[in-house]
């Protein structure tokens, strides 16, 4: 491709470079602040064509028209994302700032080991560090792109590589062995995303593009699981969503329904799948030795059909994987709201509930027993409950607790046995 002239003047507007115009960063074209034509012949005799980049800014980026080629289709990135994720994690501050100290204190999360704060200064330093390491060959572009958090800067000013994470919290994710897996971002100010034909949505958490989801396993859960496995003890597994929503009960509750309890979080209600589309391998490990399973998703599951559908998909996967050994149950939010009409809002996560109950000085253990204990939890609506006919929103019946279902079943069996008929009386007498 034609290289720009080495004179001190811009070939497009004939002004000196120190007046604002300059060669592009890759040395193949010109960044001109004054030209706006789609095509122009420069003073160097080369025909230049304006690119789509920078069209919303003053001037534009021009490349030689005769030698412009269609860019190659980007290839999928296969490098390991953890290298850059670890760099971001190590450069974030362990001392939280902004709204987060108060947020975690309200949720009664004393150990904030999983949260670090990324300031504006740290972001600038990271961008410079990544650019320097690319220039010196420590990193290659595939590694930086694989992180999902860096993008090339196509503007006229600023670093060549920009960090897409805004100021806020970064959340460390670790596997069952305590090894670093990656990070997610929690902006100080939630981002507003507007797509054509849809309402604007607030993006409270930022997941790296192209990086697979991983279950969130708190440090308390890891330590408790290894102890339970070593002693071959049964336990209750509660699956919820979000890091704070998992850490709050994990750090404050040890038993529910007479069983040791462990909490695991998902990055969204569909974040349970592994690369194969089945249950994530680490989730399978924990489920394989659990004796009870309860889904502790946020209370808006009562109103959101898409969240209930996601819970049913997860239930199907669990039933299929473990052949019915684990019966999935769901948090009893309806009962909680019926018996506690003074709750401030109708949308709670487990962290919100624990924080409000603690603030009011109420019995936290009692409310979580009511909500999550297996004998109080609700049966999850499943497609196989009505001969393969799926439930619809219009035909949802009032669900019974497991304890109520046992009582109804027992009564039905008794009624069947005492009806007229010799075989039934024989069975009844034989059964005592």
N, C-alpha and C positions, 0 to 999 in steps of 0.2 A: 504494500500500500504506500501511497505517496506520503512522504514525511513533510511536516510544515516547514516553511522557510525559517532560516535561522536569523533573519534580520530582526530589528527591534520593532518593526511595524506589523500590525495585523493585516494580512493580505485581503481581508474582507471589507474593512472600513478605513484602512490606511492610517489608523491611529497607533500611537506608540503603545507597547505592552504595558508600561507603567500607568497608562490611562485606564486599565481594567481588563483589556483583552489579553489572552494568553493561550499558548498551546494547550491542548487537552493533556490529561495526566498520562495517557498511554503514548503520547507523541504522534498520534495518527491524524489528528484534526485540530480545529480551532474553537475555542470558547470566545465568542464575540458578543459584546454587550450592546452593540448598536444595530447589527443587521437583523432583519426580520423576514427577508424574502425566503421562499421555499428553496430556490436555487439561485446561485450567484457565481459569477466568474471573478476570482480573486485577482489581485495585482500580480500574483505569481503565474497567472495564466491557467490556473487549475479551476475546473468547474466543481464547486462545492454544493452539497445538498444538506439541507437542515434535517436533523434527526428528530425523533419524537421526544427525546430527553429534553428537559428544561423548557418545554413550550409554555409553561405557565410562569416563567420567569423572564426578566428582561434579556433580550438577545436570545442566543441559542447555541447549541453544539453543532458544528458543521464538519462533515467528512467529505473527502473527495468523491464526487458522484460516480465517476467512471469505475472506481475500484471498490465500491460498496458491495458487500456480499451479505447474503442472508445468514444470520447467526445459526450456529449448530444447535440442534435440539439438546437441551440440558440432559445430562445423564444422571441417573439416580445416585445419590451420595451413599457410599457404603462405609465410610470411615466411622470410627468410634466417637460418639458424642461426648463421652465422659471426660475427655481431656480438657475441653474448653469449659464444660460445666464445673469441673473441679477448680479450674482457674478462677471462674467467677465466684464460686463458693469461698475459696481461700482469700479473695480480695474484698469480700464483704465483711462488714464489721459485726462482731458478736454483740455489741451494744446496740440494742434496737432504738430507733428514733421514730419521729412522727407520731401517728395515732396508735402504733402497735403495742407499746408497753401497757397502755390503759386497756386496750382490747383484750390482751392475754390475761391481764389481772382480773378483768370483769368475768372472764371465762374460767377463772380459778386454775390457771395453768402455770404453776410455779417454775417448772423447768423448761426454759425456752431454748434448749440446745439445738433444736431443729430449725430455728429461725435466725437469719442474719439480715443486716440492713445494708442496702446498696444506695449510697448517696450519689449526688450529681458529680462530685469530685471523683468518686471511685469509678463511675462510668467513664469519665474522660480518661482516667489513668488506664483502664482496661482497654479502651479503644487504641490508645497509643502503644500499649504493650503488645497487643495482638498484631498491629501493623509492623512494629519493630521485629517481632519474631517471624512474621511472614517474610520480611525483607532479608533477614539473616538466615533464613532456611530452617529455623527451628520448627515452624509449622508449615503445612502446605494448605492451599485453599480448600481442599476436600475436607480436612479436619475442622476448619473454621465453619464451613457450610453445614457440616454434619451436626453441629451443636444446635442448629435451629434458632439460635438467638442472635446471630450476626448476619448482616446483609451488606452488600456493596453500596457505597455512597455514590449515586449518580449525579449528585449536585455539583455546583461549581466550587463550593467551599467545604471546609470540615475534613475530618479524617476519611481515608479511603474505605475503611470498614466501620460500620456503625452498629452499636449494641441496641437491639430492639427492646430490651427490658427497660421500662421507666423506673424512676426513683421509687423505692419501696422495699418490700421484703423478698428475700429468696428463701425457699424452703428446701432443706436437704432431704433426700430420699435414700434410704438404706435398705438392703435386703435382710433376710433372716439371720445372716451371719454378721451383720453390722457393716458390710462393705458398701462403700459409696456407689450409688446408682445414677444419680443425676439431681437436677433441681427443677423446681417450678417457681414462678414469680407471682407475687401478690402486690400489685401496684399501690402506692400511697393514695392515689386518686384513681378509682376504677375507670377503665377506658370505655368509651361509648362507641359501639360498632353499629354502623347503619348499612344494611344491604338493600339493594333495590327491591321495592315491593314489600319490605318487611319493616316492622317497628324497630327503632333503635334499641339495642340491648347493652347492658352494662357488663363489661368483662372484668370480673373481680380477680380471676386467676389466669395466669398466662402459661400455657403449655407449649414447649418448643415444637415447632412444626417438624414432622418426620421422625420424632423421637417416640418410641413405643411407651405406652403407659405402664406403670408399675404400681402394684398395691402399696399403700402407705403403712408401714409397720413401725409403730412407736418403740422407743428403746425399752420402755416398761414391758411391752408385749413380748419383745424378743427375749428378755431375761426371764419372764414368767413362763413362756413356752418351753424354753430349754429345761427349766426346772420341772415342769409338769411332765415333759417327755421322759426325762431321766427317771421319774418316779412312776411312770405309766399311770398317771391320774387322768380321769375324765374332766372335761371343761366345757364351758359355754363359749361359743364364738359369736361375737356381735360384729356384723359388717355394716359400716356406715360410710359416709362420703365426706371428703375434705380432711385436711391435716389437723386443723384446730378442733373440729368436731370429733376427731378420733382421740387426740391427745387429752382433752379435758376429762372424759370419763375414764380413760386408761390410767391417768395419774391420780384419780380420786376413788376408784371403785376396785375392790378385789374379788368380791363374790356377788352373785345374783342367782336367785332361785336355788340357793344351797350349793351352788357349784362355783369353782374358780372361774373368773370371766376374763377373756382377752378381747381386745378391740383391734380391728384392722379397717383401714379406710380405703376408699376408691377415689380416683380422680374423675369424678362424675359417675353417675349410676351405671354407665356402660363400660366402666374402666376395669372390668374383671377379666377381660379376654387376654390371652397370650397371643403369640405370633401365629399360632395354628388356628385361632378363632375359638378354641376351647378354653376352659378355665386356666388362668395363669398358673404356671407350675408352682410358684410359691404359695398361692392361694390353695392349690390342691394339697400341698404338704400340711397346711394347717387344718383344712377341712377333714383330711383323712383320719385324724385322731381326735376330732371333736365329737362330743356326745350330743350336743344340742346346737342349733343354729338359729339366730334371730337377725333379721335385717332392721337396722336402726336408722333408716333414711329420715330426712327432714319431714316435718309435719305437713308440708305442702303436698306430700304424696296423696293426701286425701282429695285434693282438688285437681291435680295434674295427671291426666290420663297417660301422657307419655312416660312419666316416672313410674307409674304402676306397671305399664307395659314392660319397661326395662327390668323391674323387679321380677316380673313373671319370667322373662328370658333367663335371668340369673337362676331363678328357681328351677326352671327346666334343665339348665346345664348341671346344676348340683344333683338333681334327682337322677339324671341320666348317667352322670359320672360315678355316683355312689349307689346306684341301683336301689334307691328308696331307703337306704340306711339312715340318711339324714332327712328329716322332714322340715323344710324351710318355714319359719314363722316370721311374723312382721310385728313391729312395735305397735302397741295398742294406743295410738294417739286419740281415737274417738273416746275411749274410756277416760283418758286423762283429762280431756277437755270437758267431758260431762261431769266429772267429779270435782273439777277445779275451775269453776266458772269465772273466777277472778283473774285468770291469766291475762297479762297485759296485751299480748298480741296473739294472732292465730298462726304465725309462722315461726316455728322453733326448730333449731338443730339441737343436738345433744349438748353442745357447749353452751348455747343460749339458755337452755333449761337448767343446766347445772349452775350457771352463774346467777340466774334469777333466784333459784331456790336457796342458794348459799347466802345471797344478799338479804333475803327475807328472814333468814335464820330458820328455815324449815328443814325437815328431815329429807336429805338428799337420797339416802339409801332407800327410803320408803317409796319415793316417787319413781325411782328407777326400777324398783321391784314391780311396781304397778305397770310400768311401761314396757319393760324388756324381759322380765322373768318368764321362762317358757310356759309356766302354767297360766299366765295372764296374757301372753302374746296371742296374736290372731293368726289363723291359718292363711297362707298366701293363696290367692285365687289362681288356679292352675288349669290349663286347657284339658287335662285328662279327668277333671272332676265330673264332667257331664258327658261322658261317652265321646270325648273328642270335640264337643261343641264349645267354642271359646266363650268366655263371659263378655258381655257388653256393658257399657256404662248404664244403659237403661234398665238392665235386668240384674243389677248387683243386689243380692240379698243382704240382710243384716248378718254379719259374720259373728259366730260365737267364739268364745275363748276355748282353748284346748280343754280346760277343766269342765266347762259347760258341755262340750261335745262328748267327753267321756261319760258324763252323767246321763245325757240323752241316749247314748248308745246302750249303756247298761240297762236303762229303763226299757228300751225297745226289746232287748234280748229277753228280759224277764217277762214282758207281756207275751212275746212269741211262745215262750216255754209253757206258760200256764193256760194257753188256749186248749180247747177240746181236741183230743186226738191222742191215741195211745203212744205213738212214737215220741211225741214231745214230752208226755208225762214220764216216759221211761228215761229220756235224756235228763229231765229235771231231777228225777229221784236219784239217778246215778251221779249227777253233779252235786247233789246235796242241797 
